[in-house]
């Protein structure tokens, strides 16, 4: 696995937002 750069992290964050929705962000933050 290559180390993700800022662009990959932004894309990943957008995908997570689309899948889980902004309302789930606090739950994800607490899980991490």
PyMOL Python script that loads the backbone (N, CA, C, O; Angstrom):
from pymol import cmd

cmd.read_pdbstr("""\
ATOM      1  N   UNK A   1       0.844  -1.203   0.000  1.00  0.00           N
ATOM      2  CA  UNK A   1       0.000   0.000   0.000  1.00  0.00           C
ATOM      3  C   UNK A   1       0.872   1.243   0.000  1.00  0.00           C
ATOM      4  O   UNK A   1       1.642   1.461   0.936  1.00  0.00           O
ATOM      5  N   UNK A   2       0.761   2.056  -1.034  1.00  0.00           N
ATOM      6  CA  UNK A   2       1.495   3.326  -1.032  1.00  0.00           C
ATOM      7  C   UNK A   2       0.897   4.279  -0.009  1.00  0.00           C
ATOM      8  O   UNK A   2      -0.293   4.212   0.299  1.00  0.00           O
ATOM      9  N   UNK A   3       1.730   5.160   0.509  1.00  0.00           N
ATOM     10  CA  UNK A   3       1.245   6.144   1.480  1.00  0.00           C
ATOM     11  C   UNK A   3       0.358   7.154   0.749  1.00  0.00           C
ATOM     12  O   UNK A   3       0.799   7.766  -0.224  1.00  0.00           O
ATOM     13  N   UNK A   4      -0.890   7.340   1.205  1.00  0.00           N
ATOM     14  CA  UNK A   4      -1.790   8.260   0.494  1.00  0.00           C
ATOM     15  C   UNK A   4      -1.357   9.701   0.666  1.00  0.00           C
ATOM     16  O   UNK A   4      -0.936  10.112   1.747  1.00  0.00           O
ATOM     17  N   UNK A   5      -1.465  10.465  -0.413  1.00  0.00           N
ATOM     18  CA  UNK A   5      -1.159  11.885  -0.359  1.00  0.00           C
ATOM     19  C   UNK A   5      -2.401  12.682  -0.010  1.00  0.00           C
ATOM     20  O   UNK A   5      -3.469  12.105   0.195  1.00  0.00           O
ATOM     21  N   UNK A   6      -2.278  13.993   0.059  1.00  0.00           N
ATOM     22  CA  UNK A   6      -3.430  14.845   0.420  1.00  0.00           C
ATOM     23  C   UNK A   6      -4.607  14.656  -0.535  1.00  0.00           C
ATOM     24  O   UNK A   6      -5.757  14.655  -0.097  1.00  0.00           O
ATOM     25  N   UNK A   7      -4.342  14.497  -1.821  1.00  0.00           N
ATOM     26  CA  UNK A   7      -5.433  14.348  -2.786  1.00  0.00           C
ATOM     27  C   UNK A   7      -6.211  13.065  -2.513  1.00  0.00           C
ATOM     28  O   UNK A   7      -7.441  13.065  -2.543  1.00  0.00           O
ATOM     29  N   UNK A   8      -5.500  11.977  -2.250  1.00  0.00           N
ATOM     30  CA  UNK A   8      -6.172  10.704  -1.975  1.00  0.00           C
ATOM     31  C   UNK A   8      -7.001  10.802  -0.698  1.00  0.00           C
ATOM     32  O   UNK A   8      -8.103  10.258  -0.621  1.00  0.00           O
ATOM     33  N   UNK A   9      -6.461  11.502   0.309  1.00  0.00           N
ATOM     34  CA  UNK A   9      -7.196  11.637   1.565  1.00  0.00           C
ATOM     35  C   UNK A   9      -8.477  12.435   1.355  1.00  0.00           C
ATOM     36  O   UNK A   9      -9.509  12.109   1.941  1.00  0.00           O
ATOM     37  N   UNK A  10      -8.426  13.474   0.528  1.00  0.00           N
ATOM     38  CA  UNK A  10      -9.617  14.284   0.262  1.00  0.00           C
ATOM     39  C   UNK A  10     -10.660  13.443  -0.463  1.00  0.00           C
ATOM     40  O   UNK A  10     -11.843  13.488  -0.125  1.00  0.00           O
ATOM     41  N   UNK A  11     -10.224  12.677  -1.460  1.00  0.00           N
ATOM     42  CA  UNK A  11     -11.156  11.817  -2.193  1.00  0.00           C
ATOM     43  C   UNK A  11     -11.780  10.798  -1.251  1.00  0.00           C
ATOM     44  O   UNK A  11     -12.985  10.553  -1.310  1.00  0.00           O
ATOM     45  N   UNK A  12     -10.972  10.205  -0.387  1.00  0.00           N
ATOM     46  CA  UNK A  12     -11.483   9.218   0.557  1.00  0.00           C
ATOM     47  C   UNK A  12     -12.500   9.854   1.497  1.00  0.00           C
ATOM     48  O   UNK A  12     -13.538   9.260   1.791  1.00  0.00           O
ATOM     49  N   UNK A  13     -12.200  11.067   1.968  1.00  0.00           N
ATOM     50  CA  UNK A  13     -13.122  11.754   2.869  1.00  0.00           C
ATOM     51  C   UNK A  13     -14.452  12.032   2.181  1.00  0.00           C
ATOM     52  O   UNK A  13     -15.513  11.869   2.783  1.00  0.00           O
ATOM     53  N   UNK A  14     -14.395  12.452   0.915  1.00  0.00           N
ATOM     54  CA  UNK A  14     -15.627  12.721   0.162  1.00  0.00           C
ATOM     55  C   UNK A  14     -16.446  11.446   0.010  1.00  0.00           C
ATOM     56  O   UNK A  14     -17.667  11.470   0.161  1.00  0.00           O
ATOM     57  N   UNK A  15     -15.782  10.337  -0.286  1.00  0.00           N
ATOM     58  CA  UNK A  15     -16.489   9.065  -0.439  1.00  0.00           C
ATOM     59  C   UNK A  15     -17.156   8.669   0.873  1.00  0.00           C
ATOM     60  O   UNK A  15     -18.303   8.223   0.882  1.00  0.00           O
ATOM     61  N   UNK A  16     -16.436   8.833   1.978  1.00  0.00           N
ATOM     62  CA  UNK A  16     -17.008   8.500   3.289  1.00  0.00           C
ATOM     63  C   UNK A  16     -18.221   9.377   3.572  1.00  0.00           C
ATOM     64  O   UNK A  16     -19.235   8.898   4.080  1.00  0.00           O
ATOM     65  N   UNK A  17     -18.113  10.669   3.240  1.00  0.00           N
ATOM     66  CA  UNK A  17     -19.247  11.574   3.463  1.00  0.00           C
ATOM     67  C   UNK A  17     -20.457  11.142   2.643  1.00  0.00           C
ATOM     68  O   UNK A  17     -21.588  11.193   3.125  1.00  0.00           O
ATOM     69  N   UNK A  18     -20.217  10.716   1.399  1.00  0.00           N
ATOM     70  CA  UNK A  18     -21.326  10.307   0.535  1.00  0.00           C
ATOM     71  C   UNK A  18     -21.973   9.029   1.075  1.00  0.00           C
ATOM     72  O   UNK A  18     -23.196   8.891   1.058  1.00  0.00           O
ATOM     73  N   UNK A  19     -21.146   8.101   1.551  1.00  0.00           N
ATOM     74  CA  UNK A  19     -21.667   6.814   2.007  1.00  0.00           C
ATOM     75  C   UNK A  19     -22.396   6.970   3.344  1.00  0.00           C
ATOM     76  O   UNK A  19     -23.530   6.517   3.492  1.00  0.00           O
ATOM     77  N   UNK A  20     -21.744   7.610   4.313  1.00  0.00           N
ATOM     78  CA  UNK A  20     -22.282   7.653   5.673  1.00  0.00           C
ATOM     79  C   UNK A  20     -23.131   8.890   5.922  1.00  0.00           C
ATOM     80  O   UNK A  20     -24.013   8.873   6.781  1.00  0.00           O
ATOM     81  N   UNK A  21     -22.873   9.971   5.174  1.00  0.00           N
ATOM     82  CA  UNK A  21     -23.596  11.212   5.419  1.00  0.00           C
ATOM     83  C   UNK A  21     -22.901  12.017   6.506  1.00  0.00           C
ATOM     84  O   UNK A  21     -22.229  11.446   7.365  1.00  0.00           O
ATOM     85  N   UNK A  22     -23.053  13.333   6.480  1.00  0.00           N
ATOM     86  CA  UNK A  22     -22.361  14.193   7.449  1.00  0.00           C
ATOM     87  C   UNK A  22     -22.791  13.909   8.888  1.00  0.00           C
ATOM     88  O   UNK A  22     -22.019  14.158   9.814  1.00  0.00           O
ATOM     89  N   UNK A  23     -23.993  13.400   9.095  1.00  0.00           N
ATOM     90  CA  UNK A  23     -24.481  13.154  10.447  1.00  0.00           C
ATOM     91  C   UNK A  23     -23.710  12.067  11.169  1.00  0.00           C
ATOM     92  O   UNK A  23     -23.720  12.016  12.399  1.00  0.00           O
ATOM     93  N   UNK A  24     -23.035  11.190  10.421  1.00  0.00           N
ATOM     94  CA  UNK A  24     -22.317  10.079  11.039  1.00  0.00           C
ATOM     95  C   UNK A  24     -20.884  10.447  11.406  1.00  0.00           C
ATOM     96  O   UNK A  24     -20.189   9.648  12.033  1.00  0.00           O
ATOM     97  N   UNK A  25     -20.426  11.639  11.028  1.00  0.00           N
ATOM     98  CA  UNK A  25     -19.033  12.005  11.261  1.00  0.00           C
ATOM     99  C   UNK A  25     -18.633  11.925  12.731  1.00  0.00           C
ATOM    100  O   UNK A  25     -17.559  11.398  13.020  1.00  0.00           O
ATOM    101  N   UNK A  26     -19.437  12.419  13.684  1.00  0.00           N
ATOM    102  CA  UNK A  26     -19.024  12.298  15.094  1.00  0.00           C
ATOM    103  C   UNK A  26     -18.847  10.843  15.520  1.00  0.00           C
ATOM    104  O   UNK A  26     -17.933  10.529  16.283  1.00  0.00           O
ATOM    105  N   UNK A  27     -19.714   9.954  15.036  1.00  0.00           N
ATOM    106  CA  UNK A  27     -19.591   8.543  15.389  1.00  0.00           C
ATOM    107  C   UNK A  27     -18.301   7.959  14.837  1.00  0.00           C
ATOM    108  O   UNK A  27     -17.619   7.199  15.524  1.00  0.00           O
ATOM    109  N   UNK A  28     -17.961   8.310  13.599  1.00  0.00           N
ATOM    110  CA  UNK A  28     -16.736   7.805  12.987  1.00  0.00           C
ATOM    111  C   UNK A  28     -15.526   8.331  13.753  1.00  0.00           C
ATOM    112  O   UNK A  28     -14.570   7.593  13.994  1.00  0.00           O
ATOM    113  N   UNK A  29     -15.569   9.611  14.137  1.00  0.00           N
ATOM    114  CA  UNK A  29     -14.460  10.204  14.884  1.00  0.00           C
ATOM    115  C   UNK A  29     -14.265   9.519  16.223  1.00  0.00           C
ATOM    116  O   UNK A  29     -13.132   9.293  16.647  1.00  0.00           O
ATOM    117  N   UNK A  30     -15.364   9.185  16.894  1.00  0.00           N
ATOM    118  CA  UNK A  30     -15.256   8.515  18.185  1.00  0.00           C
ATOM    119  C   UNK A  30     -14.764   7.088  18.013  1.00  0.00           C
ATOM    120  O   UNK A  30     -14.051   6.573  18.875  1.00  0.00           O
ATOM    121  N   UNK A  31     -15.133   6.443  16.917  1.00  0.00           N
ATOM    122  CA  UNK A  31     -14.703   5.070  16.677  1.00  0.00           C
ATOM    123  C   UNK A  31     -13.196   5.025  16.433  1.00  0.00           C
ATOM    124  O   UNK A  31     -12.520   4.089  16.861  1.00  0.00           O
ATOM    125  N   UNK A  32     -12.676   6.036  15.745  1.00  0.00           N
ATOM    126  CA  UNK A  32     -11.238   6.083  15.486  1.00  0.00           C
ATOM    127  C   UNK A  32     -10.530   6.533  16.749  1.00  0.00           C
ATOM    128  O   UNK A  32      -9.304   6.645  16.763  1.00  0.00           O
TER     129      UNK A  32
END
""", "prot")
cmd.dss("prot")
cmd.show_as("cartoon", "prot")
cmd.util.cbc("prot")
cmd.orient("prot")
